[in-house]
Amino acid sequence: MSCLRVCLAGATGWAGSELARGIAVSADLEIVAAVSRTHAGRTLGDVLGDGRLTAPVLATAADALTHRCDVFVDYTKPDAAKANVLAALDHAAHVVIGTSGLTEEDFVEIDAAARRAKRGVLAVGNFALTAVLLSRFAELAAKLVPHWEIIDYAHEDKIDAPSGTAREIAARLSRVRAPEVTVPVDRTVGDREARGATIAGTQVHAVRLPGYVIGVEVLFGLPDQRLSIRHDAGSSARPYVDGALLAIRKVSGLTGLHRGLDAVLEL
């Protein structure tokens, strides 16, 4: 059986290393190159302590893409991710984006590049099944409840705000309808920033504190009733592996940019 060849950027990080181990036990997937500046020049198995991972670790995505791959997976930083994705599309690879912090303008540029290349890009703010369900449930709620806001929770050293998960949910809700706001944000008395950032029409509040890993809560309100839909992740990256493996296997069936794991799920 032929394997899908995968290039994994951010392969030695918290989420990337767990995904690498998941690929190592998948008969239909193979990592052909990994990206990590810190560990360049070694094999991935040597870095992660797993002899099944024989791929070389390269310093840059450009170096890694000299190894032909079917799918490029990006688990890096927002300041590097867009350039990595565009380079992968130039090399005729499909792309799975697990990096958060990309802007709507970035996604527009990536979509155009993917359509020119006739390749699929799947950008997933959160690969956990419970996060996927939260997004779908929130879309259903927004059809009936016109008032909502989002609270985005993460560890104290997460540099991007809001998270990719929160941005993705805000974008999805904007396609359902625009939220109703009784007092427009620009008429706030006091500090306008206290109302959060306006992302795709939704007010989003980012909490960055020790004790949190990744979490997101969508709050809906009607007179005398409230609805809270919340996802929280624990300290392990394991919840994200199965979703990422599914994305790698399914992205070749797409053309252009698609956002959210449910783009390849039957929900």
Backbone as CSV, one residue per row, in Angstrom:
resi,resn,N_x,N_y,N_z,CA_x,CA_y,CA_z,C_x,C_y,C_z
1,MET,0.850,-1.192,0.000,0.000,0.000,0.000,0.886,1.242,0.000
2,SER,0.589,2.188,-0.906,1.372,3.412,-0.961,1.020,4.319,0.213
3,CYS,2.017,5.064,0.672,1.837,5.967,1.802,1.724,7.402,1.311
4,LEU,0.941,8.191,2.026,0.954,9.635,1.814,2.235,10.180,2.427
5,ARG,2.966,10.941,1.635,4.218,11.527,2.111,3.920,12.867,2.788
6,VAL,4.372,13.023,4.001,4.054,14.194,4.814,5.323,14.946,5.163
7,CYS,5.278,16.263,5.034,6.318,17.143,5.552,5.712,17.871,6.747
8,LEU,6.362,17.785,7.897,5.800,18.316,9.139,6.671,19.445,9.674
9,ALA,6.149,20.657,9.624,6.847,21.822,10.164,6.401,22.046,11.602
10,GLY,7.374,22.232,12.483,7.069,22.294,13.911,7.000,20.906,14.509
11,ALA,7.771,19.987,13.951,7.661,18.566,14.294,8.156,18.236,15.688
12,THR,8.924,19.109,16.300,9.452,18.806,17.636,8.751,19.611,18.726
13,GLY,7.723,20.356,18.353,6.981,21.146,19.331,5.950,20.308,20.076
14,TRP,5.177,20.976,20.928,4.199,20.301,21.792,3.184,19.501,20.984
15,ALA,2.534,20.138,20.011,1.527,19.440,19.206,2.175,18.643,18.083
16,GLY,3.202,19.218,17.441,3.827,18.547,16.310,4.470,17.230,16.680
17,SER,5.112,17.159,17.840,5.777,15.914,18.238,4.764,14.810,18.502
18,GLU,3.622,15.154,19.077,2.583,14.142,19.314,1.995,13.663,17.994
19,LEU,1.826,14.575,17.049,1.343,14.184,15.725,2.357,13.285,15.031
20,ALA,3.640,13.606,15.155,4.680,12.774,14.541,4.596,11.345,15.048
21,ARG,4.387,11.192,16.342,4.261,9.831,16.905,3.004,9.143,16.384
22,GLY,1.936,9.917,16.182,0.724,9.340,15.608,0.933,8.876,14.181
23,ILE,1.702,9.647,13.406,2.002,9.253,12.033,2.881,8.003,12.021
24,ALA,3.778,7.892,12.994,4.695,6.746,13.054,3.964,5.419,13.146
25,VAL,2.783,5.395,13.735,2.030,4.147,13.884,0.922,4.021,12.842
26,SER,0.923,4.905,11.842,-0.090,4.873,10.779,0.508,4.237,9.534
27,ALA,-0.053,3.143,9.096,0.510,2.395,7.969,0.407,3.153,6.656
28,ASP,-0.521,4.099,6.555,-0.754,4.791,5.290,-0.096,6.164,5.220
29,LEU,0.683,6.535,6.238,1.320,7.854,6.273,2.808,7.701,6.568
30,GLU,3.605,8.629,6.013,5.048,8.604,6.247,5.575,10.030,6.277
31,ILE,6.335,10.378,7.304,6.996,11.684,7.340,8.285,11.579,6.536
32,VAL,8.406,12.422,5.509,9.607,12.391,4.662,10.569,13.515,5.034
33,ALA,10.086,14.549,5.716,10.952,15.644,6.150,10.261,16.377,7.292
34,ALA,11.055,16.889,8.214,10.545,17.632,9.358,11.273,18.970,9.435
35,VAL,10.615,19.951,10.052,11.202,21.281,10.173,11.342,21.648,11.641
36,SER,12.561,21.985,12.039,12.847,22.494,13.380,14.220,23.142,13.352
37,ARG,14.285,24.436,13.538,15.589,25.113,13.530,16.503,24.563,14.613
38,THR,15.925,24.342,15.795,16.724,23.929,16.950,17.421,22.593,16.726
39,HIS,16.731,21.683,16.023,17.241,20.315,15.904,17.676,19.950,14.487
40,ALA,17.883,20.952,13.637,18.271,20.689,12.250,19.572,19.888,12.198
41,GLY,19.607,18.959,11.244,20.787,18.119,11.065,20.674,16.760,11.717
42,ARG,19.626,16.545,12.507,19.418,15.251,13.152,18.266,14.529,12.455
43,THR,17.975,13.309,12.849,16.751,12.650,12.398,15.654,12.924,13.423
44,LEU,14.422,12.870,12.960,13.306,13.152,13.856,13.228,12.114,14.968
45,GLY,13.499,10.863,14.628,13.478,9.804,15.634,14.510,10.010,16.722
46,ASP,15.665,10.541,16.350,16.703,10.825,17.337,16.231,11.907,18.307
47,VAL,15.553,12.923,17.789,15.067,14.019,18.632,13.953,13.549,19.559
48,LEU,13.014,12.766,19.015,11.820,12.377,19.777,11.971,11.035,20.482
49,GLY,13.069,10.367,20.283,13.254,9.071,20.925,12.377,7.986,20.363
50,ASP,12.129,8.035,19.046,11.282,7.045,18.383,11.986,6.610,17.104
51,GLY,12.536,5.408,17.099,13.320,4.916,15.977,12.534,4.732,14.703
52,ARG,11.213,4.747,14.792,10.397,4.599,13.574,10.403,5.861,12.725
53,LEU,10.795,6.998,13.293,10.759,8.282,12.594,12.153,8.567,12.036
54,THR,12.368,8.191,10.801,13.708,8.280,10.204,13.904,9.540,9.368
55,ALA,12.895,10.394,9.282,12.981,11.581,8.426,14.047,12.549,8.925
56,PRO,14.699,13.246,7.991,15.665,14.270,8.399,14.954,15.510,8.930
57,VAL,15.597,16.180,9.865,15.090,17.451,10.382,15.860,18.576,9.697
58,LEU,15.135,19.477,9.037,15.730,20.596,8.317,15.415,21.907,9.038
59,ALA,16.211,22.928,8.736,16.064,24.198,9.449,14.887,25.019,8.954
60,THR,14.512,24.888,7.686,13.452,25.710,7.112,12.492,24.871,6.288
61,ALA,11.311,25.441,6.057,10.341,24.768,5.196,10.874,24.647,3.774
62,ALA,11.597,25.658,3.309,12.162,25.600,1.954,13.098,24.410,1.814
63,ASP,13.914,24.173,2.842,14.807,23.017,2.805,14.014,21.714,2.814
64,ALA,12.988,21.653,3.671,12.204,20.421,3.793,11.450,20.110,2.508
65,LEU,11.015,21.147,1.795,10.220,20.942,0.590,11.050,20.457,-0.594
66,THR,12.354,20.355,-0.431,13.153,19.686,-1.460,12.909,18.183,-1.431
67,HIS,12.303,17.700,-0.344,11.858,16.309,-0.255,10.387,16.282,-0.697
68,ARG,10.094,15.612,-1.783,8.745,15.660,-2.352,7.722,15.113,-1.362
69,CYS,6.660,15.887,-1.144,5.615,15.449,-0.220,4.246,15.654,-0.836
70,ASP,3.285,14.887,-0.350,1.893,15.041,-0.778,1.168,16.073,0.074
71,VAL,1.492,16.091,1.360,0.801,16.984,2.307,1.848,17.668,3.184
72,PHE,1.744,18.983,3.279,2.587,19.772,4.167,1.737,20.181,5.368
73,VAL,2.225,19.908,6.568,1.501,20.248,7.794,2.282,21.321,8.535
74,ASP,1.613,22.411,8.888,2.289,23.513,9.573,1.806,23.641,11.013
75,TYR,2.733,23.424,11.948,2.511,23.634,13.377,3.633,24.546,13.881
76,THR,3.689,25.770,13.339,4.794,26.652,13.685,4.285,27.897,14.414
77,LYS,4.708,29.064,13.960,4.307,30.342,14.533,3.631,31.176,13.453
78,PRO,2.735,32.093,13.851,2.013,32.858,12.831,2.908,33.684,11.913
79,ASP,4.075,34.129,12.398,4.933,34.947,11.544,5.656,34.120,10.487
80,ALA,5.651,32.810,10.622,6.295,31.937,9.633,5.296,31.135,8.817
81,ALA,4.108,30.920,9.353,3.176,29.956,8.759,2.749,30.328,7.353
82,LYS,2.393,31.593,7.117,1.892,31.945,5.791,2.940,31.687,4.717
83,ALA,4.185,32.098,4.958,5.249,31.864,3.981,5.458,30.367,3.761
84,ASN,5.380,29.575,4.832,5.524,28.124,4.696,4.428,27.541,3.819
85,VAL,3.194,27.980,4.064,2.047,27.452,3.309,2.166,27.813,1.832
86,LEU,2.512,29.062,1.542,2.645,29.480,0.144,3.767,28.724,-0.552
87,ALA,4.862,28.473,0.165,5.962,27.691,-0.414,5.516,26.265,-0.710
88,ALA,4.749,25.680,0.200,4.263,24.313,-0.019,3.345,24.240,-1.238
89,LEU,2.484,25.227,-1.396,1.603,25.252,-2.566,2.418,25.399,-3.851
90,ASP,3.487,26.187,-3.801,4.368,26.320,-4.960,5.017,24.985,-5.328
91,HIS,5.141,24.098,-4.334,5.715,22.765,-4.575,4.625,21.714,-4.816
92,ALA,3.408,22.173,-5.095,2.289,21.294,-5.467,1.856,20.361,-4.340
93,ALA,2.061,20.781,-3.099,1.588,19.983,-1.959,0.255,20.526,-1.458
94,HIS,-0.584,19.633,-0.976,-1.751,20.053,-0.206,-1.260,20.459,1.184
95,VAL,-2.088,21.233,1.903,-1.611,21.800,3.167,-2.664,21.657,4.261
96,VAL,-2.185,21.276,5.454,-2.999,21.315,6.667,-2.361,22.334,7.612
97,ILE,-3.137,23.304,8.052,-2.632,24.352,8.936,-3.147,24.118,10.347
98,GLY,-2.217,23.880,11.268,-2.569,23.772,12.674,-2.102,24.970,13.468
99,THR,-1.440,25.904,12.810,-0.916,27.112,13.459,-2.028,28.130,13.628
100,SER,-2.104,28.752,14.804,-3.089,29.813,15.017,-2.433,31.168,14.838
101,GLY,-3.261,32.200,14.710,-2.758,33.558,14.610,-2.758,34.147,13.218
102,LEU,-3.099,33.351,12.190,-3.206,33.903,10.846,-4.435,34.804,10.754
103,THR,-4.349,35.863,9.962,-5.431,36.837,9.855,-6.361,36.489,8.699
104,GLU,-7.485,37.184,8.644,-8.410,36.986,7.527,-7.737,37.348,6.209
105,GLU,-6.899,38.381,6.218,-6.171,38.758,5.001,-5.210,37.650,4.571
106,ASP,-4.561,37.014,5.549,-3.687,35.881,5.231,-4.475,34.769,4.553
107,PHE,-5.656,34.478,5.079,-6.453,33.384,4.529,-6.934,33.698,3.107
108,VAL,-7.252,34.945,2.842,-7.643,35.333,1.484,-6.493,35.068,0.509
109,GLU,-5.282,35.454,0.896,-4.107,35.234,0.040,-3.828,33.747,-0.149
110,ILE,-3.956,32.984,0.926,-3.714,31.543,0.842,-4.754,30.863,-0.050
111,ASP,-6.003,31.267,0.077,-7.061,30.683,-0.749,-6.780,30.919,-2.234
112,ALA,-6.392,32.141,-2.572,-6.108,32.452,-3.975,-4.946,31.599,-4.490
113,ALA,-3.899,31.464,-3.670,-2.746,30.658,-4.089,-3.127,29.192,-4.246
114,ALA,-3.964,28.681,-3.341,-4.376,27.276,-3.409,-5.212,27.013,-4.652
115,ARG,-6.061,27.951,-5.004,-6.898,27.756,-6.197,-6.053,27.828,-7.466
116,ARG,-5.060,28.698,-7.480,-4.153,28.731,-8.643,-3.403,27.416,-8.781
117,ALA,-3.005,26.860,-7.641,-2.244,25.602,-7.658,-3.133,24.376,-7.790
118,LYS,-4.471,24.577,-7.690,-5.427,23.465,-7.705,-5.123,22.467,-6.588
119,ARG,-4.860,23.007,-5.413,-4.566,22.209,-4.232,-5.496,22.609,-3.092
120,GLY,-5.628,21.708,-2.119,-6.479,21.976,-0.975,-5.674,22.453,0.214
121,VAL,-6.248,23.385,0.952,-5.681,23.838,2.219,-6.779,23.734,3.272
122,LEU,-6.493,23.031,4.347,-7.449,22.885,5.431,-6.860,23.543,6.669
123,ALA,-7.454,24.660,7.088,-6.995,25.396,8.267,-7.911,25.054,9.431
124,VAL,-7.329,24.491,10.472,-8.125,24.005,11.598,-7.643,24.693,12.867
125,GLY,-8.509,25.500,13.449,-8.136,26.183,14.681,-7.936,25.224,15.837
126,ASN,-8.660,24.103,15.805,-8.563,23.137,16.899,-8.995,21.777,16.350
127,PHE,-8.108,20.783,16.433,-8.391,19.460,15.884,-9.188,18.570,16.837
128,ALA,-9.440,19.017,18.066,-10.157,18.187,19.038,-11.625,18.042,18.643
129,LEU,-12.161,16.844,18.798,-13.539,16.581,18.416,-14.509,17.473,19.179
130,THR,-14.258,17.691,20.477,-15.182,18.525,21.254,-15.181,19.967,20.760
131,ALA,-14.047,20.456,20.253,-14.007,21.804,19.693,-14.777,21.873,18.378
132,VAL,-14.691,20.812,17.579,-15.459,20.754,16.337,-16.952,20.793,16.639
133,LEU,-17.366,20.027,17.636,-18.785,20.008,18.007,-19.224,21.364,18.554
134,LEU,-18.359,22.020,19.340,-18.702,23.354,19.847,-19.019,24.294,18.686
135,SER,-18.173,24.289,17.665,-18.394,25.179,16.522,-19.735,24.913,15.856
136,ARG,-20.044,23.636,15.667,-21.306,23.308,15.015,-22.500,23.687,15.895
137,PHE,-22.422,23.388,17.195,-23.521,23.739,18.092,-23.718,25.255,18.153
138,ALA,-22.611,26.007,18.133,-22.714,27.467,18.183,-23.392,28.004,16.924
139,GLU,-23.098,27.420,15.773,-23.770,27.844,14.543,-25.277,27.615,14.637
140,LEU,-25.657,26.472,15.194,-27.084,26.188,15.356,-27.730,27.189,16.297
141,ALA,-27.053,27.497,17.402,-27.610,28.437,18.378,-27.753,29.826,17.785
142,ALA,-26.786,30.242,16.961,-26.825,31.591,16.397,-28.011,31.799,15.465
143,LYS,-28.551,30.723,14.926,-29.744,30.858,14.080,-30.960,31.308,14.877
144,LEU,-30.953,31.004,16.175,-32.115,31.289,17.009,-31.877,32.389,18.040
145,VAL,-30.616,32.567,18.439,-30.288,33.542,19.489,-29.366,34.600,18.883
146,PRO,-29.811,35.852,18.803,-29.054,36.852,18.053,-27.948,37.562,18.828
147,HIS,-27.804,37.295,20.131,-26.795,37.974,20.945,-25.750,36.964,21.423
148,TRP,-24.462,37.230,21.139,-23.418,36.322,21.635,-22.070,37.043,21.715
149,GLU,-21.193,36.489,22.526,-19.797,36.904,22.600,-18.953,35.660,22.863
150,ILE,-17.650,35.782,22.642,-16.732,34.644,22.789,-15.668,34.975,23.817
151,ILE,-15.374,34.000,24.691,-14.241,34.109,25.603,-13.219,33.044,25.202
152,ASP,-11.991,33.480,25.007,-10.894,32.634,24.537,-9.899,32.462,25.682
153,TYR,-9.671,31.220,26.116,-8.777,30.936,27.245,-7.513,30.252,26.748
154,ALA,-6.363,30.620,27.309,-5.113,29.941,26.952,-4.065,30.186,28.030
155,HIS,-2.974,29.439,27.932,-1.851,29.559,28.863,-1.222,30.945,28.760
156,GLU,-0.521,31.343,29.796,-0.037,32.715,29.921,1.007,33.101,28.884
157,ASP,1.685,32.121,28.269,2.727,32.460,27.311,2.308,32.278,25.855
158,LYS,1.021,32.100,25.615,0.535,32.037,24.227,0.597,33.444,23.644
159,ILE,1.327,33.618,22.551,1.601,34.968,22.084,0.521,35.532,21.180
160,ASP,-0.277,34.677,20.538,-1.309,35.206,19.647,-2.636,35.300,20.381
161,ALA,-3.375,36.356,20.084,-4.682,36.550,20.693,-5.576,37.286,19.695
162,PRO,-6.798,36.815,19.504,-7.327,35.583,20.072,-6.741,34.358,19.372
163,SER,-7.088,33.197,19.879,-6.587,31.949,19.311,-7.216,31.673,17.946
164,GLY,-6.599,30.758,17.223,-7.178,30.351,15.953,-8.556,29.744,16.121
165,THR,-8.775,29.050,17.231,-10.090,28.463,17.504,-11.142,29.556,17.610
166,ALA,-10.853,30.597,18.393,-11.814,31.685,18.574,-12.054,32.428,17.268
167,ARG,-10.988,32.668,16.515,-11.146,33.350,15.225,-12.017,32.535,14.268
168,GLU,-11.779,31.227,14.261,-12.533,30.364,13.360,-14.018,30.369,13.728
169,ILE,-14.323,30.292,15.015,-15.720,30.307,15.443,-16.374,31.636,15.095
170,ALA,-15.674,32.746,15.333,-16.231,34.057,15.001,-16.535,34.154,13.503
171,ALA,-15.619,33.646,12.678,-15.833,33.686,11.235,-17.040,32.844,10.829
172,ARG,-17.186,31.691,11.457,-18.312,30.817,11.132,-19.638,31.445,11.562
173,LEU,-19.656,32.046,12.734,-20.883,32.673,13.200,-21.284,33.851,12.312
174,SER,-20.282,34.552,11.774,-20.588,35.694,10.901,-21.304,35.254,9.637
175,ARG,-21.097,33.996,9.242,-21.785,33.486,8.058,-23.227,33.086,8.356
176,VAL,-23.539,32.943,9.649,-24.927,32.669,10.043,-25.720,33.972,10.076
177,ARG,-25.190,34.958,10.782,-25.787,36.291,10.870,-24.824,37.192,11.633
178,ALA,-25.085,38.468,11.592,-24.331,39.405,12.429,-24.981,39.438,13.803
179,PRO,-24.179,39.411,14.884,-24.790,39.473,16.214,-25.423,40.833,16.465
180,GLU,-26.487,40.829,17.235,-27.123,42.085,17.638,-26.402,42.620,18.875
181,VAL,-26.120,43.913,18.869,-25.458,44.569,19.990,-26.327,45.737,20.423
182,THR,-26.823,45.689,21.641,-27.753,46.718,22.099,-27.080,48.086,22.161
183,VAL,-25.877,48.138,22.741,-25.094,49.376,22.772,-23.885,49.164,21.866
184,PRO,-23.811,49.860,20.731,-22.654,49.679,19.851,-21.347,49.905,20.604
185,VAL,-20.334,49.105,20.249,-19.072,49.147,20.971,-18.449,50.530,20.939
186,ASP,-18.590,51.238,19.815,-17.969,52.565,19.722,-18.687,53.606,20.575
187,ARG,-19.811,53.226,21.196,-20.502,54.130,22.122,-20.245,53.750,23.578
188,THR,-19.273,52.871,23.805,-18.924,52.471,25.166,-18.465,53.679,25.966
189,VAL,-18.993,53.804,27.178,-18.555,54.850,28.094,-17.450,54.254,28.967
190,GLY,-16.274,54.830,28.923,-15.132,54.263,29.643,-14.107,53.751,28.661
191,ASP,-13.471,52.647,28.974,-12.422,52.095,28.127,-13.021,51.167,27.086
192,ARG,-12.932,51.568,25.838,-13.467,50.768,24.730,-12.875,49.352,24.739
193,GLU,-11.597,49.216,25.128,-10.932,47.915,25.109,-11.585,46.899,26.044
194,ALA,-12.325,47.381,27.046,-12.982,46.471,27.981,-14.049,45.615,27.294
195,ARG,-14.469,46.021,26.101,-15.482,45.258,25.356,-14.847,44.211,24.449
196,GLY,-13.525,44.078,24.523,-12.858,43.057,23.724,-12.579,43.519,22.303
197,ALA,-12.054,42.600,21.495,-11.772,42.884,20.086,-12.953,42.449,19.231
198,THR,-13.206,43.196,18.181,-14.270,42.831,17.246,-13.657,41.971,16.145
199,ILE,-13.995,40.688,16.147,-13.469,39.732,15.178,-14.634,39.201,14.352
200,ALA,-14.632,39.517,13.060,-15.723,39.087,12.163,-17.081,39.476,12.734
201,GLY,-17.139,40.647,13.370,-18.393,41.161,13.904,-18.714,40.734,15.314
202,THR,-17.945,39.802,15.882,-18.204,39.267,17.220,-17.196,39.833,18.217
203,GLN,-17.669,40.167,19.428,-16.763,40.607,20.480,-16.079,39.376,21.086
204,VAL,-14.733,39.416,21.096,-13.937,38.294,21.575,-13.013,38.788,22.686
205,HIS,-13.000,38.058,23.793,-12.209,38.417,24.962,-11.178,37.317,25.205
206,ALA,-9.894,37.660,25.209,-8.826,36.672,25.353,-8.266,36.706,26.775
207,VAL,-8.302,35.550,27.441,-7.730,35.371,28.776,-6.431,34.598,28.629
208,ARG,-5.350,35.081,29.220,-4.054,34.409,29.170,-3.535,34.279,30.601
209,LEU,-3.690,33.082,31.175,-3.341,32.862,32.572,-2.752,31.473,32.785
210,PRO,-1.851,31.320,33.767,-1.405,29.978,34.142,-2.606,29.123,34.557
211,GLY,-2.504,27.841,34.299,-3.590,26.934,34.668,-4.515,26.600,33.518
212,TYR,-4.471,27.406,32.455,-5.260,27.116,31.262,-4.353,26.510,30.197
213,VAL,-4.914,25.653,29.348,-4.197,25.155,28.190,-4.824,25.809,26.959
214,ILE,-5.921,25.263,26.495,-6.695,25.867,25.410,-8.163,25.692,25.761
215,GLY,-8.919,26.748,25.678,-10.360,26.663,25.929,-11.072,27.781,25.193
216,VAL,-12.322,27.554,24.893,-13.125,28.602,24.261,-14.565,28.423,24.710
217,GLU,-15.231,29.552,24.933,-16.614,29.544,25.397,-17.408,30.548,24.574
218,VAL,-18.540,30.103,24.046,-19.435,31.002,23.334,-20.652,31.227,24.226
219,LEU,-20.893,32.485,24.550,-21.997,32.859,25.429,-23.117,33.464,24.600
220,PHE,-24.317,32.931,24.753,-25.514,33.445,24.069,-26.477,33.987,25.114
221,GLY,-27.182,35.056,24.767,-28.124,35.619,25.718,-29.441,36.057,25.090
222,LEU,-30.511,35.777,25.794,-31.849,36.287,25.508,-32.412,36.803,26.827
223,PRO,-33.459,37.618,26.805,-34.030,38.091,28.069,-34.358,36.925,29.011
224,ASP,-33.796,36.964,30.209,-34.039,35.973,31.264,-33.560,34.565,30.938
225,GLN,-32.640,34.429,29.981,-32.078,33.101,29.717,-30.697,33.245,29.065
226,ARG,-29.831,32.290,29.387,-28.466,32.296,28.866,-28.098,30.882,28.408
227,LEU,-27.207,30.820,27.445,-26.665,29.551,26.969,-25.149,29.684,26.884
228,SER,-24.435,28.732,27.477,-22.983,28.698,27.393,-22.554,27.389,26.748
229,ILE,-21.732,27.468,25.692,-21.178,26.290,25.031,-19.669,26.404,25.157
230,ARG,-19.029,25.426,25.791,-17.615,25.574,26.130,-16.827,24.300,25.838
231,HIS,-15.617,24.503,25.342,-14.635,23.428,25.146,-13.395,23.758,25.960
232,ASP,-12.842,22.757,26.665,-11.576,22.906,27.378,-10.693,21.720,27.067
233,ALA,-9.402,21.980,26.843,-8.429,20.918,26.614,-7.572,20.738,27.850
234,GLY,-7.078,19.515,28.045,-6.175,19.236,29.143,-4.734,19.535,28.768
235,SER,-3.809,18.976,29.524,-2.399,19.316,29.336,-1.713,18.528,28.228
236,SER,-2.361,17.492,27.711,-1.765,16.646,26.680,-2.181,17.114,25.288
237,ALA,-1.318,16.876,24.293,-1.649,17.179,22.904,-2.387,16.029,22.227
238,ARG,-2.592,14.932,22.941,-3.208,13.752,22.350,-4.593,14.017,21.734
239,PRO,-5.461,14.869,22.330,-6.778,15.080,21.728,-6.738,15.612,20.295
240,TYR,-5.609,16.187,19.889,-5.536,16.805,18.566,-5.034,15.853,17.485
241,VAL,-4.512,14.702,17.880,-3.840,13.834,16.914,-4.818,13.204,15.937
242,ASP,-5.884,12.608,16.422,-6.810,11.905,15.532,-7.409,12.855,14.499
243,GLY,-7.759,14.065,14.927,-8.296,15.046,13.988,-7.275,15.463,12.949
244,ALA,-6.028,15.637,13.379,-4.979,16.024,12.436,-4.700,14.910,11.433
245,LEU,-4.698,13.663,11.881,-4.503,12.542,10.961,-5.631,12.487,9.927
246,LEU,-6.838,12.717,10.379,-7.970,12.737,9.453,-7.808,13.859,8.426
247,ALA,-7.399,15.039,8.887,-7.196,16.166,7.980,-6.142,15.842,6.925
248,ILE,-5.043,15.214,7.333,-3.982,14.847,6.388,-4.523,13.891,5.326
249,ARG,-5.338,12.952,5.753,-5.867,11.949,4.813,-6.915,12.535,3.871
250,LYS,-7.610,13.579,4.280,-8.749,14.082,3.516,-8.468,15.351,2.715
251,VAL,-7.389,16.078,3.032,-7.205,17.399,2.420,-7.033,17.331,0.910
252,SER,-6.536,16.231,0.382,-6.337,16.135,-1.067,-7.652,16.128,-1.840
253,GLY,-8.752,15.928,-1.141,-10.055,15.975,-1.793,-10.626,17.370,-1.903
254,LEU,-9.877,18.373,-1.434,-10.336,19.757,-1.438,-9.577,20.569,-2.476
255,THR,-10.171,21.690,-2.868,-9.489,22.699,-3.676,-9.738,24.047,-3.031
256,GLY,-8.687,24.831,-2.871,-8.821,26.112,-2.197,-8.777,25.950,-0.690
257,LEU,-8.964,27.066,0.009,-8.918,27.078,1.473,-10.255,26.681,2.065
258,HIS,-10.203,25.793,3.040,-11.384,25.425,3.823,-11.003,25.535,5.292
259,ARG,-11.954,25.970,6.119,-11.653,26.189,7.525,-12.530,25.310,8.402
260,GLY,-11.894,24.662,9.354,-12.613,23.804,10.283,-12.541,22.342,9.881
261,LEU,-12.348,21.485,10.881,-12.235,20.059,10.604,-13.520,19.488,10.037
262,ASP,-14.646,20.100,10.350,-15.907,19.549,9.841,-16.046,19.711,8.328
263,ALA,-15.099,20.440,7.686,-15.092,20.488,6.234,-14.867,19.117,5.621
264,VAL,-14.266,18.198,6.395,-14.011,16.835,5.907,-14.714,15.798,6.773
265,LEU,-15.652,16.240,7.595,-16.447,15.322,8.420,-17.892,15.322,7.924
266,GLU,-18.593,14.278,8.212,-20.014,14.209,7.854,-20.831,14.524,9.094
267,LEU,-21.027,15.807,9.344,-21.796,16.249,10.512,-23.107,16.883,10.057
